[in-house]
Amino acid sequence: MLEKNEGIWGDKVRIIGVSVDEEKEVIQQRVTNKKWEKITHLTLLGWKKDHPLIQEFKVSGIPFVCLVSKWGKINYVGHPSQINLEARIN
């Protein structure tokens, strides 16, 4: 999505991936296999369901998306298959 829309979005859109995998090697392999080089990656190693990030966004499953506007307003929270992210970003 980032590569496809790079000309339109430029530096206006940023995707941040947060992983809950326990091993860095698993995360790195997934990033490499899926060619997610343009995504900023964070990890919650040792995460628990009571982690503040999980609680704040009411994460109930994985994958999970939180779409935030450039003004910091949360635009969408939930499963990515429930919306057309690309259209919503545009």
C-alpha positions as CSV (number, residue, x, y, z in Angstrom):
1,M,0.0,0.0,0.0
2,L,2.8,2.4,0.9
3,E,4.8,1.6,-2.3
4,K,1.6,1.8,-4.5
5,N,0.7,5.2,-3.1
6,E,4.1,6.6,-2.6
7,G,3.6,9.3,-5.2
8,I,0.3,10.4,-3.7
9,W,1.0,10.0,0.0
10,G,4.7,11.0,0.0
11,D,5.7,11.5,3.7
12,K,2.2,12.2,4.8
13,V,1.4,8.5,5.7
14,R,3.3,6.4,8.1
15,I,2.6,2.8,9.0
16,I,3.9,1.6,12.3
17,G,3.8,-2.2,13.0
18,V,3.8,-3.4,16.6
19,S,4.7,-7.0,17.1
20,V,3.8,-9.1,20.1
21,D,6.1,-12.0,19.0
22,E,8.5,-13.2,21.7
23,E,11.6,-13.7,19.5
24,K,13.3,-11.0,17.5
25,E,14.2,-13.5,14.8
26,V,10.5,-14.3,14.2
27,I,9.8,-10.6,13.8
28,Q,12.8,-10.0,11.5
29,Q,11.9,-13.0,9.3
30,R,8.3,-11.8,8.9
31,V,9.5,-8.3,8.0
32,T,11.9,-9.7,5.4
33,N,9.4,-12.2,3.9
34,K,6.7,-9.6,3.5
35,K,9.1,-6.9,2.3
36,W,7.9,-4.5,5.0
37,E,11.0,-2.3,4.8
38,K,9.0,1.0,4.6
39,I,7.1,0.2,7.8
40,T,8.4,1.5,11.2
41,H,8.5,-1.5,13.5
42,L,8.0,-1.6,17.3
43,T,7.8,-4.6,19.5
44,L,6.1,-5.4,22.8
45,L,8.4,-8.2,23.9
46,G,7.0,-9.9,27.0
47,W,3.6,-8.1,26.4
48,K,0.7,-8.9,28.6
49,K,-3.0,-8.2,28.1
50,D,-2.8,-5.5,30.7
51,H,-0.1,-3.6,28.8
52,P,-1.2,0.1,28.6
53,L,-1.1,0.1,24.8
54,I,-3.4,-2.9,24.7
55,Q,-5.7,-1.4,27.2
56,E,-5.8,2.1,25.7
57,F,-6.7,0.9,22.2
58,K,-8.9,-2.0,23.5
59,V,-7.0,-4.6,21.4
60,S,-9.1,-7.7,21.3
61,G,-7.3,-9.7,18.6
62,I,-4.5,-9.7,16.1
63,P,-4.2,-8.2,13.5
64,F,-5.4,-4.9,14.8
65,V,-5.3,-1.4,13.2
66,C,-5.5,2.0,14.7
67,L,-5.7,4.8,12.1
68,V,-4.7,8.2,13.4
69,S,-5.0,11.5,11.5
70,K,-2.2,14.0,11.3
71,W,-3.9,15.9,14.0
72,G,-3.8,13.0,16.4
73,K,-7.5,12.1,16.1
74,I,-8.2,8.4,16.1
75,N,-10.1,7.7,12.9
76,Y,-10.5,3.9,13.1
77,V,-9.8,1.1,15.6
78,G,-10.3,-2.5,14.9
79,H,-9.6,-5.4,12.5
80,P,-8.1,-4.3,9.2
81,S,-10.5,-6.5,7.2
82,Q,-13.5,-4.5,8.4
83,I,-12.6,-1.4,6.3
84,N,-10.7,-0.4,3.2
85,L,-7.6,1.1,4.8
86,E,-6.3,2.5,1.5
87,A,-9.6,4.3,0.7
88,R,-9.9,5.5,4.3
89,I,-6.4,7.0,4.2
90,N,-7.0,8.6,0.9
